[in-house]
């Protein structure tokens, strides 16, 4: 399997952009694993998915839930605990071990210097290892 990497730059709110991307991916029939580097990020993202779109619901569970294989979005802090191998949304600032098993890796980059610097390191790694890369500037879009 060849992994595609997509970077979304200038995200004013990384978790909100992740909600938008989860909604779009789910609408396209994809299964999404969300890497949250810590419990606080995981809980905040879970809460945002519950209230993101008042008229629609994005089914999601935490990794380890008995329903994880049947649920399109699974949130966890260890890639080896995430059941889906289609889309990975990385909410961390580091390259998670095992990312290469996913068909698509989504990197969301906020406007702060530390986030941008960490993202540049990940981008260089992906490029040096021959991954297919694309970049999307969210500052040039409305609504995201």
C-alpha positions as CSV (number, residue, x, y, z in Angstrom):
1,X,0.0,0.0,0.0
2,X,1.3,3.4,-0.9
3,X,0.6,6.1,1.7
4,X,-0.5,9.6,0.5
5,X,0.2,12.6,2.8
6,X,-1.9,15.8,2.8
7,X,-0.9,18.9,4.7
8,X,-3.5,21.5,5.6
9,X,-1.6,24.7,6.6
10,X,-2.7,27.9,8.4
11,X,-5.5,26.1,10.3
12,X,-6.9,28.7,12.8
13,X,-8.2,25.8,14.9
14,X,-6.6,22.4,14.3
15,X,-9.4,20.5,16.0
16,X,-12.2,22.4,14.1
17,X,-10.4,21.6,10.8
18,X,-10.1,18.0,11.9
19,X,-13.9,18.0,12.5
20,X,-14.5,19.3,8.9
21,X,-12.2,16.7,7.4
22,X,-13.7,13.9,9.4
23,X,-17.2,14.9,8.3
24,X,-16.1,15.0,4.6
25,X,-14.2,11.7,4.8
26,X,-17.1,10.0,6.5
27,X,-19.5,11.4,3.9
28,X,-17.2,9.8,1.3
29,X,-17.5,6.4,3.0
30,X,-14.0,6.4,4.5
31,X,-13.0,5.0,7.9
32,X,-10.9,7.4,10.0
33,X,-8.4,6.9,12.8
34,X,-7.6,10.1,14.8
35,X,-4.3,10.2,16.6
36,X,-4.7,12.4,19.6
37,X,-1.3,12.8,21.4
38,X,-2.9,13.0,24.9
39,X,-6.1,12.5,26.9
40,X,-6.9,16.2,26.9
41,X,-6.8,16.5,23.1
42,X,-8.7,13.3,22.8
43,X,-11.5,14.5,25.1
44,X,-11.7,18.0,23.5
45,X,-11.9,16.5,20.0
46,X,-14.6,14.0,21.1
47,X,-16.6,16.9,22.6
48,X,-16.2,18.9,19.4
49,X,-17.4,16.1,17.2
50,X,-20.6,15.8,19.3
51,X,-21.5,19.5,18.8
52,X,-19.7,20.3,15.5
53,X,-22.8,20.2,13.2
54,X,-26.0,20.5,15.1
55,X,-28.1,18.7,12.4
56,X,-25.8,15.8,11.7
57,X,-23.7,13.5,13.9
58,X,-20.3,12.0,13.2
59,X,-20.3,8.5,14.8
60,X,-17.1,8.2,16.8
61,X,-15.7,6.3,19.8
62,X,-12.5,6.0,21.7
63,X,-10.0,3.3,20.9
64,X,-10.7,0.2,22.9
65,X,-14.5,0.6,22.7
66,X,-16.4,-2.6,21.9
67,X,-17.9,-0.7,18.9
68,X,-14.6,0.6,17.4
69,X,-14.6,-1.8,14.4
70,X,-18.1,-0.8,13.5
71,X,-17.7,3.0,14.1
72,X,-16.3,5.2,11.2
73,X,-14.2,7.5,13.5
74,X,-12.0,6.1,16.2
75,X,-9.9,8.4,18.5
76,X,-6.8,7.2,20.3
77,X,-3.3,8.0,21.5
78,X,-1.5,4.9,20.1
79,X,-1.6,4.0,16.5
80,X,-1.4,0.3,17.2
81,X,-4.7,0.6,19.1
82,X,-6.5,2.2,16.2
83,X,-8.4,-0.4,14.1
84,X,-8.9,1.5,10.8
85,X,-6.1,1.7,8.2
86,X,-7.8,4.0,5.7
87,X,-7.4,7.6,6.9
88,X,-5.2,8.8,9.7
89,X,-5.7,12.4,11.1
90,X,-2.6,13.3,13.1
91,X,-3.4,15.8,15.8
92,X,0.1,15.6,17.2
93,X,3.2,17.6,16.5
94,X,5.4,14.5,15.9
95,X,5.4,11.7,13.4
96,X,3.5,8.8,14.9
97,X,5.1,5.4,14.7
98,X,3.2,3.2,12.3
99,X,1.7,5.9,10.1
100,X,2.8,4.0,6.9
101,X,0.0,1.4,7.3
102,X,-2.6,4.1,6.4
103,X,-3.7,4.8,2.9
104,X,-3.9,8.6,3.7
105,X,-2.3,10.6,6.4
106,X,-3.7,14.1,7.1
107,X,-1.5,16.6,8.8
108,X,-3.2,19.8,10.2
109,X,-0.8,22.7,10.8
110,X,-1.8,25.7,13.0
111,X,-0.3,29.2,12.6
112,X,2.1,29.1,15.6
113,X,5.8,28.9,15.0
114,X,6.3,25.7,17.0
115,X,3.5,24.0,15.0
116,X,4.9,25.2,11.7
117,X,8.4,24.1,12.7
118,X,7.3,20.6,13.7
119,X,5.2,20.3,10.5
120,X,8.3,21.2,8.4
121,X,10.2,18.5,10.0
122,X,7.5,15.9,9.3
123,X,7.2,17.2,5.7
124,X,10.9,16.8,5.1
125,X,10.8,13.3,6.5
126,X,7.9,12.3,4.3
127,X,9.6,13.9,1.2
128,X,13.0,12.2,1.9
129,X,11.2,8.8,2.1
130,X,9.4,9.2,-1.2
131,X,5.8,9.7,0.0
132,X,3.2,11.4,-2.3
133,X,2.7,14.8,-0.7
134,X,0.1,17.6,-1.3
135,X,-0.3,20.9,0.6
136,X,-3.5,22.9,1.1
137,X,-3.4,26.5,2.4
138,X,-6.5,27.1,4.5
139,X,-5.8,30.8,4.7
140,X,-6.9,30.9,1.1
141,X,-10.2,29.2,1.7
142,X,-13.3,30.3,3.5
143,X,-15.2,28.2,6.0
144,X,-12.2,26.0,7.1
